Amino acid sequence: MTHRYAAFEGVDGAGKTTVAARVADRLAGRGFDVLAVREPGGTPTGEAIRKILLGLGGDVADWAEALLFAAARSQLASEVVGPALAAGRAVVSDRSVYSSLAYQGGARGLGIEAVRMVNEAGLGGVWPETVVLLRLDPERGLAREDGADRISTAGLALQVRVAEAYDRLAAAEAERFVVVDASAPFDAVVAAAETEVLRRW
């Protein structure tokens, strides 16, 4: 199915949350009926899972991490994103299934295709048509972080592998990905991202 569904991706500290929110506001100003969501979260189930996944303290095995992300995402797709798209709304997401492909599939070494299959089973075709990859040096991204979570505290080596996985995904799915230089000034990043989303919508 084809819908106006754009996801913002990148390493920790790339600016996904703030850029996605600003772009969503600007698109709404242009007359789009925009729903902004975040992953993990966006539903009571998803927010409870978010606390487990991102809270400091406590160990989460790699596949448990992948499956918890997939569970939260499936609930969001079923309860929020799918119905919004079916009603003709546009969706802008702070992270998506591509985070799991990069973090758990690539960086954690579980296998991108293995993680893709788990998520496909739970999403029922609710999949972003546009992925805005905010590309940033991982070391600079970690330095930008205001507050650490369980995943960002795993350190630079993990984030380097995440960045490499995103680059592989962007090359393999060039028709879906747009890459924006997240080291540019904030307003320039927002403008570039908005332009690319509009071009595809």
Helices and strands as residue ranges (DSSP letters): E 5-9, H 16-29, E 34-38, H 44-54, H 62-76, I 77-81, H 82-86, E 90-94, H 97-100, I 101-107, H 112-123, E 130-135, H 138-144, G 152-154, H 156-172, E 177-181, H 186-200
